[in-house]
């Protein structure tokens, strides 16, 4: 399941550099996560880094984008062809 950023975001920018997939971008009012690029950090880490660094806990799983771990890993492989996942 991809993550999303709620409207409680304080626009601090802590999450954006943590996303190795480039899924997090700055919006007009707060940051957002592109679900097609979010793998919950599967392929890179054991946990979602955006959620770990968010000071207001507004990076949460998005129930509208449910995916299995294998689906997330497949998405990671499509985003990073030829690379080997650090964590699978």
C-alpha positions in Angstrom: 0.0 0.0 0.0 1.4 3.4 -0.9 1.7 6.0 1.7 0.0 9.4 1.6 0.5 12.7 3.4 -2.4 14.1 5.2 -3.4 17.8 5.4 -1.9 17.9 8.8 1.5 18.3 7.0 3.4 21.4 8.2 5.4 21.6 5.0 8.7 21.1 6.8 10.3 19.0 3.9 11.8 16.4 6.2 10.2 13.5 4.2 11.2 14.5 0.6 15.0 13.7 0.8 14.2 10.4 2.5 12.3 9.0 -0.5 14.7 7.1 -2.8 12.0 6.6 -5.3 11.3 10.3 -5.8 7.6 9.8 -4.9 7.4 12.8 -2.6 7.0 16.3 -4.0 6.2 19.7 -2.6 2.7 20.9 -3.3 1.2 24.4 -2.9 0.0 23.8 0.7 1.8 20.6 1.7 3.9 17.7 0.4 2.3 14.8 -1.5 3.2 11.2 -2.4 2.8 9.8 -6.0 1.3 6.3 -5.4 2.8 5.0 -8.6 6.3 5.6 -7.2 5.7 4.8 -3.5 6.9 1.3 -2.5 6.7 1.9 1.3 10.5 1.8 1.0 10.3 -1.9 0.0 13.5 -2.5 -2.0 15.4 0.0 0.1 14.5 -0.3 3.8 12.4 -2.4 6.2 10.2 0.6 7.1 8.8 3.6 5.5 11.3 6.4 6.0 8.9 9.3 5.4 6.8 8.1 8.3 9.8 7.7 10.5 11.1 11.3 10.0 7.7 13.1 9.9 7.5 15.3 13.0 3.7 15.4 13.0 3.0 11.8 11.9 1.1 12.8 8.7 2.7 10.1 6.5 0.3 7.2 6.7 -0.7 4.1 4.7 -3.1 5.0 1.9 -6.1 2.6 2.0 -7.0 3.5 -1.6 -3.7 2.0 -2.8 -3.4 -1.5 -1.2 -0.6 -3.6 -2.5 1.2 -6.8 -1.2 4.9 -6.8 -0.4 5.5 -8.6 -3.7 3.6 -6.0 -5.7 5.6 -3.3 -4.0 8.8 -5.1 -4.8 7.7 -5.5 -8.4 7.0 -1.8 -8.6 10.5 -1.1 -7.1 12.1 -3.3 -9.8 10.2 -1.3 -12.6 11.4 2.0 -11.0 15.0 0.7 -10.8 15.6 -1.6 -13.7 18.9 -3.6 -13.5 19.4 -2.8 -9.8 19.3 -5.3 -6.9 17.0 -4.4 -4.0 18.9 -3.6 -0.8 16.1 -5.3 1.1 13.6 -7.7 -0.5 
